[in-house]
Amino acid sequence: MKEFQLGAVEARFADLIWAHAPLTTGELVKLSQEELQWKRTTTYTVLRRLCDREIFETKDSMVTAKISREEFYACQSEAYVTESFGGSLPAFLAAFTTRKSLSKTDVEEIRKMIDAYGKGE
């Protein structure tokens, strides 16, 4: 994937595709008109951009996802932590928690993730 960032409008469009893929370009044009009030040309322009970034693919008028929504946002998160915190998840969490405290539920969920990761080694 070439770029991990999506603008707000691109993200709404991508979520629309992920929710309905695979779908034809005609179906996508109709969905984009209904959900985003876009014209056909806008739909094709933004679709081409996302295909260039290797997130989606069109072949024989069918739009499919090259990566899942979860994979995309995992890559985006990883890139953010790498670029902003030198790849250090503890540094990210320290920065995050300086302005927002974690709830008891948040701490329990993080602890479960760490425990599950530890068992996988």
N, C-alpha and C positions, 0 to 999 in steps of 0.2 A: 504494500500500500504506500502510495507516494506522500500523502498528507493526512495527518490525524485530526486536523481541525475542521469543524463544520460551523458555519454561521448559523444563527437561529433559524433562518428560513430554510437553509439547506438541511438542517437537522429535522425540521418538521416534514420536509419532503422525503428524506431518507426513512424516517419512521413510518411514513405512509407506505413506502415501497416494502419495507421489512414486514409490515403488518399484512400485506396482500400478496407478496411474491410467492411463486412466480405469477406474472400477469402480462398481458399483452400491452404494447405501447398505447393502443387505443383505449384500453381499460384504464391505464395510468393517466392519460389525458383527461378522461371523464372524472376520475377521482380527484385529480388536481384542480379541475374546474369546480367541483363540488366542495372540496375541503379547503382549498387555498385561493379560490377565485382566479386561477391562472388561465392564461390562454395557451393554446397548443404550443406555440413557439417558445414560451417561457418554460414549459414542461420539458421540451426537448433540449433546450439550452442547459438547464440545470442537470438533467439526466446525463448529458454528454460530459459535463464537468465531473460528476460523481463516477462515471465510467472511466474517465481519464485518471482518476485517483484510485482506480481498481477496487472500488467498493461494490459496484454493480456492473452488470454486463448485459448487453442487448445482442441477441442473435435471432435472426428470423422473426423480428418484431416481438420477441419474448424478453421480458426484463427479469433477471434473476440476481440474487445476491451472491457476490463472490465471497463475502464474509458475513457472519451473523451480526446482529445488532450488539450482542454481548461481546463478541470478539472485537468489534470496532471500538466500543467504549473502553474495553480493557486495554487495547493498544493506545488509545488516546490518553487514558489515565497513566499508563506506564511512561509514555513520552513526556507528559507533564512533570511527573516525579523526577524523571531523568534530567530534563532541561532545567527545572527550577530548584531541585534539591540534590543534584549530583547523583541521582538514583537511590538516595537513602530514604527508605520508607519511614524509619524512626524520625528523621529530620522533618519529613512531611507531617507526620502525626504530631510532633512537638509544635510545629508552626500552627497547625490546625487547632490544637487544643489551647493555645495561648489566648484565643479570643472566643472560643466556644467550648464549654465544658461537655464532657461525654456523659451521657445518662448511664444509669446502671445497666440498662438493656444494651446500650452500645458497647460497654465494657465486656459484658457477657458474650455478645456476638463476636467481638474481636478475639476474646480468649478462646472461644470455640474454634475459630478459624486457625489460630496459632496451634492449638492442640491437634486439630485435624492435620495440619501441615506437618507437625512433628511426627505424627504416626505414619505419614506417608514416606518418610525417609528410610 
